Amino acid sequence: MDLVITRETTVVIIGGGPGGYEAALVAAQLGADVTIVEKDGLGGAAVLTDCVPSKALIATADYMSDFQTASHLGVRLQDDDGDEVSDAVAHAHTVNDRIRALAAAQSADIQGSLEQVGVTVLRGTARIAGRERVVAQLTDGTTRELPAGVILVATGAAPRVMDTMRPDGERILTWQQIYSLDELPERIVVIGSGVTGAELAQAYLGLGSQVVLVSSRDRVLPGEDADAATVIEDVFRKRGMEVLNKSRAASVERTADGVVVTLVDGRTVEGSHALLAVGSVPNTAGLGLEEAGVELSPSGHVQVDRVSRTSVGGVYAAGDCTGVLPLASVAAMQGRIAMWHALGDAVSPLNVRGVAANIFTEPEIATVGIGQQAADESPDVQCVTLPLGRNPRAKMQGITDGFVKLFCRKGYGTVLGGVVVAPKASELIYPVALAVQNRLSVDQVSSTITVYPSLSGSIAEAARQLHQSD
């Protein structure tokens, strides 16, 4: 599709995370004149401080756990003198240097891709200053006024900070600050047992830290499949993590050589470091949104429809600042959809039915489609769960924890959702996501021959057990 560049096809994107840079690539492909304003670096927090770094840290911890698994399989490490090496050791400085370099390289690759297709990249902040007008305050101290027929807000979110738990970047840390540590925390108290808290608690446990996980709810990962969360919590405890359920943190204070966390019930927990993982807030303040008439939710998120439109014509939004789903994949799709819609290309509204999500604990939890709660509330849904330990490939690899769960519609066999708890569940969920997205039946899934032996064989077996007889 060739566009004639007019004011209406001049696009300004505020924020360079997945929602912003993917939108920029699409807009450039469609012939628009595109400017993207980002204050920290292309890729945004997802690449520089959140998703990419945290998953790299988790991958390092997973690699260390492979040594433990190997010992159960009869493999021992020896030094040059033939003495057995009992433990692998993580060097935090080296680990974090690698992670920061990896994130910087990814950010540079994204910037190169944008510049290659003609996108103008400005370093700084920006705000909507009127109809079809954005003002950018650049890091070099200059101000630029940018005409914009289309505006996309993709500013993401930041860690939530409470007055009684103020991070200092040294002992009391948000998840964005942990990559500056030169030494591995001896005893880290993780406050918050949602996705971020659970992932990083497992990472530091795997790296060799003592970990205390403070959870205000009955179990860790309260928003996830209860069976999956139970497996993860059991694994945490089995590997030595101290999990404090129903224990809400009231404050965190720094001591001479560490931190002390005070719980609401008066108990205290001491540690060398504290990691705050108590949610996030959208980066929507100071953008001129309310002055422009853009509707925000009570939480400060930008209200958007399924094609990423806000309440103001020509202004779109994508990513964590919208609160739709806090996933980089969803942010990227929201950004693409915004540009397809704004620039008149073929577009389908955002469909979250087939969006797969993953929690990078060990084992991982991957989900797609409906969950157990929705299944329990509907008499038309049938479910089957297969323990992963029965799978022959799992036995070979020493995998004992995990399962595959599938949901389908009774009478029709249409696959409605699934849960996979397994190492690399993020890879195993894809065939289930394909089935959900394309409304495949359990018979269609089970009739596809899988490799033997393979972990994916358990997905086909679960589908076979859900066969709908006439």
Wavefront OBJ file of the C-alpha trace (Angstrom):
o trace
v 0.000 0.000 0.000
v 1.507 3.364 -1.062
v 0.540 6.488 0.848
v 0.998 10.100 -0.148
v 2.694 11.790 2.816
v 0.339 14.416 4.240
v -0.219 15.836 7.693
v -2.596 12.942 8.310
v 0.171 10.410 7.620
v 2.699 12.090 9.895
v 2.981 9.801 12.927
v 4.517 10.702 16.292
v 5.029 7.892 18.787
v 5.693 8.690 22.441
v 7.593 5.763 23.954
v 9.924 3.252 22.340
v 8.954 -0.022 23.991
v 7.395 -2.962 22.099
v 4.160 -1.073 21.465
v 6.030 1.969 20.157
v 8.787 0.479 18.024
v 6.591 -2.192 16.442
v 4.063 0.520 15.564
v 6.864 2.595 14.043
v 7.955 -0.293 11.821
v 4.410 -0.808 10.548
v 3.813 2.910 9.974
v 7.077 3.218 8.045
v 6.177 0.172 5.972
v 2.896 1.861 5.060
v 4.725 4.987 3.909
v 4.106 7.337 6.813
v 6.571 9.942 8.071
v 7.373 8.535 11.532
v 9.046 10.090 14.571
v 9.512 8.184 17.802
v 10.457 9.896 21.084
v 12.053 7.719 23.775
v 13.902 8.887 26.877
v 15.904 5.794 27.891
v 16.575 3.779 24.748
v 14.726 1.813 22.078
v 13.008 -1.237 23.463
v 11.987 0.722 26.537
v 11.783 -0.907 29.943
v 10.882 -4.269 28.378
v 14.342 -4.523 26.815
v 16.454 -2.426 29.170
v 15.198 -3.187 32.693
v 12.273 -5.611 32.701
v 11.507 -8.513 30.398
v 14.810 -9.112 28.615
v 17.080 -8.672 31.677
v 14.864 -10.667 34.042
v 14.560 -13.587 31.630
v 18.322 -13.512 31.079
v 18.836 -13.660 34.851
v 16.368 -16.544 35.097
v 18.125 -18.359 32.234
v 21.390 -18.132 34.184
v 19.708 -19.604 37.262
v 18.164 -22.348 35.119
v 21.591 -23.210 33.744
v 22.916 -23.621 37.277
v 20.032 -25.923 38.167
v 21.053 -28.157 35.249
v 24.119 -29.096 37.293
v 21.867 -30.335 40.090
v 19.679 -32.287 37.667
v 22.779 -33.831 36.080
v 23.891 -35.200 39.425
v 20.574 -37.028 39.783
v 21.150 -38.553 36.345
v 24.540 -39.902 37.341
v 26.731 -37.115 35.946
v 29.328 -35.539 38.228
v 31.648 -32.591 37.620
v 35.300 -32.968 38.508
v 38.179 -30.498 38.708
v 41.607 -31.035 37.165
v 42.687 -33.150 40.141
v 39.727 -35.469 39.769
v 37.918 -34.125 42.848
v 34.169 -33.773 42.617
v 32.795 -30.238 42.264
v 29.685 -30.080 44.400
v 28.311 -26.640 43.587
v 28.272 -24.145 40.745
v 28.847 -20.547 41.807
v 27.312 -17.421 40.262
v 29.409 -14.251 40.101
v 26.854 -11.451 40.273
v 29.106 -8.807 38.747
v 29.828 -10.942 35.665
v 26.195 -12.069 35.367
v 24.866 -8.515 35.563
v 27.515 -7.143 33.194
v 26.430 -9.710 30.612
v 22.754 -8.915 31.136
v 23.260 -5.164 30.743
v 25.369 -5.715 27.620
v 22.738 -8.046 26.172
v 19.983 -5.473 26.803
v 22.056 -2.658 25.296
v 22.809 -4.748 22.207
v 19.122 -5.556 21.746
v 18.221 -1.875 22.100
v 20.855 -0.917 19.532
v 19.528 -3.546 17.111
v 16.020 -2.115 17.431
v 17.263 1.420 16.818
v 19.170 0.233 13.774
v 16.062 -1.452 12.378
v 14.022 1.728 12.823
v 16.615 4.011 11.276
v 17.023 1.608 8.358
v 13.377 2.119 7.372
v 13.541 5.882 7.795
v 12.085 6.383 11.274
v 13.358 9.499 13.047
v 14.444 8.620 16.600
v 14.601 11.420 19.187
v 15.968 10.939 22.700
v 13.836 12.718 25.276
v 10.283 13.056 26.556
v 7.153 14.348 24.851
v 3.648 15.528 25.592
v 0.509 16.245 23.617
v 0.280 20.029 23.330
v -2.874 20.451 21.292
v -4.718 19.075 18.316
v -2.251 17.264 16.034
v 0.709 18.706 17.938
v 3.360 17.114 20.140
v 6.135 18.951 21.948
v 9.328 17.001 22.675
v 11.836 17.994 25.341
v 15.102 16.426 24.188
v 17.989 15.307 26.360
v 20.303 17.832 24.694
v 18.189 20.595 26.230
v 16.379 21.614 23.055
v 12.641 21.587 22.417
v 11.021 20.329 19.234
v 7.465 20.922 18.090
v 6.248 17.954 16.059
v 3.182 18.063 13.790
v 1.255 14.811 14.151
v -1.738 13.608 12.203
v -1.553 10.422 14.253
v -0.273 10.159 17.826
v 0.497 6.898 19.597
v 1.100 6.861 23.353
v 3.212 3.848 24.348
v 4.898 4.946 27.558
v 4.596 1.701 29.523
v 4.534 1.396 33.301
v 6.939 1.684 36.244
v 7.374 -0.221 39.511
v 4.908 0.790 42.193
v 6.609 2.472 45.142
v 5.048 2.962 48.571
v 5.929 5.627 51.146
v 6.851 2.954 53.698
v 9.019 1.060 51.211
v 11.263 3.544 49.428
v 13.948 1.978 47.220
v 17.510 3.237 47.638
v 19.059 1.293 44.751
v 21.518 -0.458 47.071
v 19.722 -2.596 49.648
v 16.072 -1.817 48.954
v 15.489 -2.411 45.265
v 12.846 -2.435 42.588
v 13.091 -5.072 39.870
v 14.627 -2.457 37.584
v 17.555 -1.818 39.959
v 18.838 -5.332 40.664
v 21.193 -5.412 37.674
v 23.537 -2.896 39.298
v 24.468 -5.284 42.127
v 28.119 -6.321 42.259
v 27.525 -9.181 44.679
v 24.826 -11.813 44.979
v 22.432 -11.012 47.843
v 23.152 -13.295 50.784
v 19.525 -13.260 51.958
v 16.969 -11.438 49.861
v 13.418 -10.719 51.026
v 11.076 -10.551 48.034
v 7.905 -8.585 48.773
v 5.074 -9.621 46.484
v 4.289 -13.060 45.098
v 2.784 -12.120 41.754
v 4.516 -12.941 38.477
v 7.508 -10.618 38.942
v 8.045 -11.559 42.574
v 7.780 -15.294 41.946
v 10.079 -15.197 38.911
v 12.830 -13.222 40.606
v 12.529 -15.143 43.872
v 13.136 -18.357 41.925
v 16.006 -16.746 40.009
v 17.885 -15.695 43.137
v 17.196 -19.024 44.783
v 18.701 -20.755 41.756
v 21.702 -18.427 41.790
v 22.458 -19.368 45.387
v 20.843 -16.704 47.577
v 18.718 -17.450 50.592
v 15.237 -16.243 49.658
v 12.218 -15.243 51.742
v 9.059 -14.654 49.698
v 6.446 -12.499 51.418
v 2.992 -13.259 50.017
v -0.098 -11.402 51.185
v -2.373 -14.124 49.794
v -3.081 -17.773 50.624
v -0.604 -18.936 47.974
v 1.949 -17.578 45.557
v 0.790 -16.468 42.107
v -2.783 -15.795 43.302
v -3.964 -14.748 39.842
v -2.859 -17.957 38.136
v -4.200 -21.493 37.798
v -4.436 -22.805 41.369
v -3.042 -26.240 40.488
v -0.072 -24.652 38.738
v 0.595 -22.227 41.586
v 0.519 -25.103 44.071
v 3.180 -26.956 42.081
v 5.396 -23.858 42.013
v 5.015 -23.166 45.718
v 5.811 -26.798 46.550
v 8.940 -26.602 44.365
v 9.969 -23.345 46.047
v 9.728 -24.879 49.505
v 11.391 -28.134 48.432
v 14.389 -26.172 47.151
v 14.778 -24.216 50.364
v 12.804 -21.011 49.865
v 10.983 -19.620 52.890
v 7.453 -18.705 51.765
v 5.380 -16.568 54.140
v 1.716 -16.842 53.124
v -0.932 -14.398 54.372
v 1.883 -12.044 55.345
v 1.471 -8.490 54.132
v 4.510 -6.229 54.400
v 3.945 -2.907 56.172
v 7.378 -1.313 55.794
v 10.993 -1.841 54.800
v 13.842 -0.107 56.559
v 17.560 -0.149 55.999
v 19.837 -1.298 58.800
v 23.611 -1.021 59.252
v 24.304 -4.123 57.159
v 20.990 -5.039 55.553
v 17.243 -4.511 55.768
v 14.377 -5.304 58.104
v 10.879 -5.913 56.752
v 8.045 -5.327 59.190
v 4.813 -7.219 58.520
v 1.331 -5.903 59.275
v 0.983 -8.355 62.177
v 4.150 -7.029 63.805
v 6.560 -9.797 62.814
v 9.879 -8.786 61.313
v 12.013 -10.408 58.635
v 15.685 -9.558 58.284
v 17.764 -9.839 55.142
v 20.738 -8.429 53.295
v 18.473 -6.981 50.581
v 14.781 -6.409 49.882
v 13.198 -6.618 46.444
v 9.941 -4.723 45.938
v 7.509 -6.447 43.573
v 4.198 -4.903 44.592
v 2.815 -4.047 41.173
v 3.233 -1.252 38.670
v 1.691 2.085 37.748
v 1.142 3.433 34.213
v 3.460 6.156 32.945
v 0.688 8.535 31.929
v 1.325 11.594 34.118
v 2.655 14.727 32.464
v 1.797 13.655 28.921
v -0.984 16.184 28.407
v -3.548 13.402 28.049
v -6.279 14.774 30.270
v -5.840 18.286 28.857
v -6.291 16.802 25.385
v -9.471 15.035 26.485
v -8.073 11.504 26.517
v -10.065 9.377 28.930
v -8.115 7.645 31.713
v -9.267 4.921 34.113
v -9.216 5.545 37.896
v -5.859 3.727 37.961
v -4.420 6.164 35.411
v -4.424 3.774 32.433
v -5.381 5.072 28.997
v -8.781 3.768 27.933
v -8.650 2.164 24.474
v -10.890 0.077 22.264
v -9.877 -3.066 20.369
v -8.170 -1.090 17.603
v -6.170 0.960 20.148
v -8.196 4.175 19.749
v -8.535 6.519 22.703
v -11.479 8.855 23.281
v -9.798 11.506 21.096
v -9.670 11.159 17.336
v -6.188 10.569 15.952
v -4.765 9.618 19.364
v -4.021 5.933 19.973
v -2.359 4.057 22.836
v -0.645 0.698 23.246
v 1.087 -1.403 25.880
v 1.209 -1.360 29.655
v -0.021 2.231 29.834
v -3.402 0.890 28.637
v -3.753 -1.914 31.171
v -5.165 -4.351 28.597
v -2.700 -7.184 29.247
v 0.802 -6.545 30.649
v 2.575 -8.567 27.967
v 5.173 -7.356 25.465
v 3.500 -9.457 22.774
v 0.157 -7.744 23.368
v 1.774 -4.291 23.453
v 3.427 -4.970 20.100
v 0.148 -6.127 18.554
v -1.728 -3.114 19.940
v 0.852 -0.843 18.342
v 0.645 -2.590 14.974
v -3.169 -2.546 15.048
v -3.137 1.183 15.856
v -1.087 1.953 12.761
v -3.008 -0.389 10.472
v -6.225 1.308 11.580
v -4.927 4.890 11.561
v -3.313 4.562 8.134
v -6.193 2.771 6.459
v -4.731 -0.707 6.059
v -6.642 -3.954 6.599
v -7.001 -4.575 10.319
v -8.642 -7.005 12.715
v -9.486 -5.874 16.267
v -7.311 -7.187 19.082
v -8.299 -10.725 20.023
v -6.915 -11.832 23.375
v -8.571 -15.257 23.230
v -5.505 -16.873 21.732
v -2.873 -14.861 23.610
v -0.467 -17.177 25.410
v 1.250 -16.008 28.591
v 4.173 -17.511 30.468
v 5.624 -17.269 33.960
v 9.345 -17.994 33.896
v 9.627 -19.860 37.159
v 11.170 -23.331 37.268
v 9.162 -25.141 36.058
v 7.467 -22.531 33.894
v 3.705 -21.933 33.801
v 2.198 -21.279 30.372
v -1.483 -20.517 29.826
v -3.823 -19.695 26.968
v -7.584 -19.313 26.622
v -9.961 -20.002 29.481
v -8.738 -21.176 32.885
v -9.913 -23.470 35.643
v -12.200 -20.916 37.280
v -14.113 -20.284 34.051
v -14.297 -24.038 33.451
v -15.663 -24.669 36.944
v -18.386 -22.080 36.365
v -19.548 -23.592 33.067
v -21.292 -26.979 32.742
v -20.340 -26.996 29.045
v -16.593 -27.266 29.629
v -14.681 -30.512 30.002
v -11.151 -30.724 31.405
v -8.351 -33.266 31.691
v -5.030 -33.020 33.537
v -2.026 -35.267 32.877
v 0.930 -35.313 35.315
v 4.122 -34.670 33.391
v 6.023 -37.285 35.386
v 4.285 -40.030 33.389
v 5.765 -38.755 30.120
v 8.723 -40.901 28.948
v 10.782 -37.873 27.821
v 10.213 -36.282 31.223
v 11.540 -39.424 32.897
v 14.650 -39.311 30.704
v 15.292 -35.678 31.612
v 14.645 -36.129 35.328
v 11.501 -33.989 35.278
v 9.152 -34.797 38.150
v 7.087 -31.630 38.630
v 4.457 -30.340 36.223
v 1.393 -31.233 34.197
v -0.581 -30.578 31.033
v -4.198 -29.433 31.344
v -6.633 -28.941 28.453
v -10.149 -27.498 28.358
v -12.686 -28.181 25.610
v -16.367 -27.603 24.928
v -18.553 -30.621 25.625
v -20.292 -32.051 22.621
v -18.117 -30.178 20.138
v -14.605 -30.849 21.361
v -13.442 -27.307 20.556
v -10.232 -26.522 22.438
v -10.934 -23.565 24.735
v -7.740 -23.270 26.724
v -4.829 -24.964 28.359
v -2.211 -24.853 31.085
v 1.276 -26.330 30.806
v 3.586 -26.548 33.826
v 6.957 -27.785 32.627
v 10.493 -26.753 31.788
v 10.216 -24.547 28.674
v 6.422 -24.494 28.941
v 6.656 -21.267 26.915
v 7.546 -23.433 23.906
v 5.036 -26.206 24.624
v 2.018 -23.893 24.852
v 2.210 -22.890 21.180
v 0.249 -25.846 19.735
v -2.450 -25.230 22.345
v -2.535 -21.544 21.398
v -2.884 -22.495 17.722
v -5.796 -24.750 18.618
v -7.527 -22.054 20.682
v -6.969 -19.306 18.118
v -8.204 -21.413 15.214
v -10.991 -23.205 17.117
v -9.546 -26.649 16.469
v -11.143 -29.698 18.025
v -9.408 -32.094 20.400
v -9.665 -34.741 17.681
v -7.793 -32.516 15.232
v -5.066 -31.982 17.818
v -4.777 -35.635 18.768
v -4.742 -36.837 15.155
v -1.521 -34.888 14.529
v 1.332 -37.315 15.141
v 3.899 -36.132 17.682
v 7.544 -37.110 17.977
v 8.193 -40.023 20.327
v 9.429 -39.490 22.938
v 8.586 -35.814 23.443
v 6.988 -33.626 26.084
v 4.510 -32.441 23.462
v 3.218 -35.992 23.359
v 1.390 -35.218 26.613
v -0.591 -32.489 24.827
v -1.738 -34.958 22.183
v -2.543 -37.524 24.881
v -4.639 -35.000 26.820
v -6.528 -34.215 23.599
v -7.139 -37.932 23.026
v -8.602 -38.286 26.494
v -11.025 -35.457 25.663
v -12.349 -37.259 22.569
v -16.033 -36.528 22.089
v -17.841 -39.788 21.244
v -21.085 -39.709 19.304
l 1 2 3 4 5 6 7 8 9 10 11 12 13 14 15 16 17 18 19 20 21 22 23 24 25 26 27 28 29 30 31 32 33 34 35 36 37 38 39 40 41 42 43 44 45 46 47 48 49 50 51 52 53 54 55 56 57 58 59 60 61 62 63 64 65 66 67 68 69 70 71 72 73 74 75 76 77 78 79 80 81 82 83 84 85 86 87 88 89 90 91 92 93 94 95 96 97 98 99 100 101 102 103 104 105 106 107 108 109 110 111 112 113 114 115 116 117 118 119 120 121 122 123 124 125 126 127 128 129 130 131 132 133 134 135 136 137 138 139 140 141 142 143 144 145 146 147 148 149 150 151 152 153 154 155 156 157 158 159 160 161 162 163 164 165 166 167 168 169 170 171 172 173 174 175 176 177 178 179 180 181 182 183 184 185 186 187 188 189 190 191 192 193 194 195 196 197 198 199 200 201 202 203 204 205 206 207 208 209 210 211 212 213 214 215 216 217 218 219 220 221 222 223 224 225 226 227 228 229 230 231 232 233 234 235 236 237 238 239 240 241 242 243 244 245 246 247 248 249 250 251 252 253 254 255 256 257 258 259 260 261 262 263 264 265 266 267 268 269 270 271 272 273 274 275 276 277 278 279 280 281 282 283 284 285 286 287 288 289 290 291 292 293 294 295 296 297 298 299 300 301 302 303 304 305 306 307 308 309 310 311 312 313 314 315 316 317 318 319 320 321 322 323 324 325 326 327 328 329 330 331 332 333 334 335 336 337 338 339 340 341 342 343 344 345 346 347 348 349 350 351 352 353 354 355 356 357 358 359 360 361 362 363 364 365 366 367 368 369 370 371 372 373 374 375 376 377 378 379 380 381 382 383 384 385 386 387 388 389 390 391 392 393 394 395 396 397 398 399 400 401 402 403 404 405 406 407 408 409 410 411 412 413 414 415 416 417 418 419 420 421 422 423 424 425 426 427 428 429 430 431 432 433 434 435 436 437 438 439 440 441 442 443 444 445 446 447 448 449 450 451 452 453 454 455 456 457 458 459 460 461 462 463 464 465 466 467 468 469 470
